[in-house]
Amino acid sequence: MSKESKKQAESEVRSWGFRHVFTWTDGPNAYYPPHSHRGLTTHLITNGELTITYPKDKNPTKETFGVGDRVDVDAERVHEVWMGDQGCTYVIGE
């Protein structure tokens, strides 16, 4: 990702009302076990893909997101995440 496209993506996430914004990259097949955050978080995918599920939902399903997708996770909502075979880069807003 070029510096300019990173800057544009971070600016877009800021425009959604998030104050703490940063770009993060996970390697291929990275995994985050079930966890939650105190506040609403958003993820704008700029490269690769991620799969997310909400294991405490009544009928949990896995959904995969790719470049250009926005994934919001409500405050305190338990979620579990897997990165794709190519890894994933995304802008996080908190």
Secondary structure by P-SEA (a helix, b strand, c coil): ccaaaaaaaaaaaaaacccccbbbbbcccccccccccccbbbbbbcccbbbbbcccccbbbbbbbcccbbbbbcccccbbbbbccccbbbbbcc
